Amino acid sequence: MITNRDLVEKTKPILKETYFQVFICIALASALPQIISSVSPQNVLLNIVVVCLSGYLQLGIAVYCLDVFNKGEGEFTTIFSRFNGIKPIVFILVLSIAIVLGFILLVIPGIILALMYSQVFFILADDPDIDVIEAFNLSEKMMRNHKWQLFMLNLEAFLYFIAGIFTLFIWWVWLLPRYSIAYAGFYEELKKEFKN
């Protein structure tokens, strides 16, 4: 498995011409659920729609980031290409419940569960026919001995995003694409190692 630094450096040539395009695509898709829920935060039906939408968007962003990482480019419409079936909704619900239960027990189990199941949407993006339980089991197996590395990658991204506030968020145009594609690269490296 390559280091986090090498993983992030690997995104440089991939994003050379497309930083702004990738930023716009991921930022819009990520903000869409918050925009919708802000219309009426107390509306239960709207919140259910937002949770469902989040599942589809998580999957779409995973597909988009894998396309950019593997092909050097991605279409914005790719983010909305998997708006079918209920599997993404089941994935987001199971993932959310597992993480919330972990945080209720204590913070550390919640973080461990979030890291353990962090690859489920990439797995679903790779194999749309995979069973829900199979995807969660596969994510757990792939993440064995790699949770600390992903935790450190998340921490590094978080600290850079905090620092980006002092640039009036301008640095985020560089950071969001870089780390989003690095997460796709992390999954591809895990997959390579898991197959060997």
MOLINSUL-V403094 format. One record per backbone hydrogen bond with DSSP energy under -0.5 kcal/mol. NH is the residue of the N-H (numbers start at 0). CO is the residue of the C=O. E is the energy in kcal/mol with one decimal. If there is no record, write none. Layout:
NH/CO/E
NH/CO/E
This chain:
6/2/-2.2
7/3/-2.6
8/4/-2.5
9/5/-2.1
10/6/-0.5
10/7/-1.0
11/8/-1.4
12/8/-0.5
13/9/-0.7
14/10/-2.6
15/11/-0.7
17/14/-1.0
18/14/-1.1
21/17/-2.8
22/18/-2.5
23/19/-2.6
24/20/-2.3
25/21/-2.5
26/22/-2.9
27/23/-2.5
28/24/-2.1
29/25/-2.5
30/26/-2.0
31/27/-1.5
32/28/-0.5
34/30/-2.4
35/31/-2.3
36/32/-2.6
37/33/-1.7
38/35/-1.2
39/35/-0.5
39/36/-0.5
42/39/-1.7
43/41/-0.7
46/42/-2.0
47/43/-2.0
48/44/-2.1
49/45/-2.3
50/46/-2.1
51/47/-2.3
52/48/-2.9
53/49/-2.4
54/50/-1.6
55/51/-1.7
56/52/-2.7
57/53/-2.8
58/54/-1.9
59/55/-2.6
60/56/-3.0
61/57/-2.0
62/58/-2.5
63/59/-2.6
64/60/-2.9
65/61/-2.2
66/62/-2.2
67/63/-2.5
68/64/-2.7
69/65/-2.8
70/66/-3.1
71/66/-0.6
71/67/-1.7
72/66/-0.8
77/74/-1.5
78/75/-1.4
79/76/-1.1
80/77/-1.6
82/79/-0.9
83/81/-2.1
89/85/-2.3
90/86/-2.7
91/87/-2.4
92/88/-2.3
93/89/-2.8
94/90/-2.6
95/91/-2.4
96/92/-2.7
97/93/-2.5
98/94/-2.3
99/95/-2.8
100/96/-2.7
101/97/-2.0
102/98/-2.3
103/99/-2.2
104/100/-2.1
105/101/-2.2
109/101/-0.9
109/105/-1.2
110/106/-2.1
111/107/-2.6
112/108/-2.6
113/109/-2.3
114/110/-2.3
115/111/-2.8
116/112/-2.3
117/114/-1.1
119/116/-1.3
122/118/-2.6
123/119/-2.4
124/120/-2.1
125/121/-2.0
126/122/-2.3
129/126/-1.8
134/130/-2.4
135/131/-2.1
136/132/-2.6
137/133/-2.5
138/134/-2.4
139/135/-2.2
140/136/-2.3
141/137/-2.9
142/138/-2.1
143/139/-0.5
143/140/-0.9
145/142/-2.5
146/142/-0.8
149/145/-2.0
150/146/-2.6
151/147/-2.4
152/148/-2.0
153/149/-2.6
154/150/-2.5
155/151/-2.6
156/152/-2.3
157/153/-2.7
158/154/-2.6
159/155/-2.3
160/156/-2.5
161/157/-2.2
162/158/-2.4
163/159/-2.0
164/160/-0.7
164/161/-1.2
165/161/-0.5
165/162/-1.2
166/163/-1.2
167/164/-1.6
168/163/-1.9
169/166/-1.3
171/168/-0.8
172/169/-1.5
173/170/-1.3
174/170/-2.4
175/171/-2.6
177/173/-1.6
178/174/-2.8
179/175/-2.1
180/176/-2.4
181/177/-1.6
182/178/-2.0
183/179/-1.3
184/180/-2.3
185/181/-2.5
186/182/-2.0
187/183/-2.3
188/184/-2.5
189/185/-2.4
190/186/-2.8
191/187/-2.2
192/188/-2.4
193/189/-2.9
194/190/-1.9
195/191/-1.1
